[in-house]
Amino acid sequence: MPTGSLRAMEPGEAVVLTVVSSEPEAEVVCGLLQANGIDCGYRDTEAIDSPLEDFTAAGPREILVPESDLQAAKTLLADSAR
């Protein structure tokens, strides 16, 4: 289940934009996207990062955006990394 402000979407409508290393980083990335009018959310990845992953909130997160905003979101992240 995605976290953040991603509105309810039909299954398959949200796509993975990128994977970040932690929940705080996911919050920052989503904040940047939302400040630029792109809806987003995040969720735990399927990758096993730690033997304690079921007991802690640590670990990588997938950033999700609507498929229709994917290219704009990629461009925004690329521009912000400069």
C-alpha positions in Angstrom: 0.0 0.0 0.0 1.6 3.3 -1.0 2.3 5.9 1.6 2.2 9.7 1.0 -0.5 11.6 -0.9 -0.9 9.5 -4.0 -4.6 9.6 -4.6 -6.5 6.3 -5.0 -5.7 5.0 -8.5 -6.7 2.0 -10.5 -4.3 -0.9 -10.3 -1.5 -0.4 -12.7 -2.0 3.3 -13.0 0.9 4.2 -10.7 4.4 3.4 -11.9 7.7 3.3 -10.1 9.7 6.4 -10.8 12.8 5.5 -8.8 14.0 3.7 -5.6 15.5 5.7 -2.7 17.4 4.5 0.3 15.0 5.5 3.1 11.6 6.9 4.1 13.0 10.4 4.9 14.5 10.5 1.4 11.2 9.3 -0.1 9.5 12.2 1.8 11.9 14.7 0.3 11.5 13.4 -3.3 7.7 13.3 -3.0 7.8 16.9 -1.6 9.7 18.1 -4.6 7.4 16.3 -7.0 4.2 17.6 -5.2 5.6 21.2 -5.1 5.8 20.9 -8.9 2.3 19.6 -9.3 3.1 15.9 -9.7 1.1 13.5 -7.4 3.3 10.8 -5.8 3.5 8.2 -3.1 6.0 5.6 -1.9 6.1 2.1 -0.6 8.5 -0.5 0.7 10.4 -2.3 -2.1 10.1 -6.0 -2.7 13.9 -6.4 -2.3 15.1 -7.8 1.0 17.4 -5.2 2.5 17.9 -6.5 6.0 17.0 -9.5 8.1 15.2 -7.0 10.4 13.1 -5.4 7.7 9.9 -6.8 9.0 10.5 -5.3 12.4 11.7 -1.8 11.4 10.6 1.0 9.1 14.1 1.3 7.6 15.0 0.3 4.1 14.5 1.3 0.5 11.3 2.8 -0.8 9.8 2.9 -4.3 8.6 6.3 -5.4 5.3 6.0 -7.4 3.8 8.5 -9.8 0.9 8.4 -12.2 2.0 6.9 -15.5 0.9 10.1 -17.3 3.4 12.1 -15.2 6.3 9.7 -15.4 8.4 11.6 -18.0 7.8 15.0 -16.3 8.9 13.5 -13.0 12.0 12.0 -14.5 13.0 15.3 -16.0 12.3 17.1 -12.7 14.5 14.7 -10.7 17.3 14.9 -13.3 17.2 18.7 -13.3 17.3 18.8 -9.4 20.3 16.5 -9.3 22.5 19.0 -11.2 
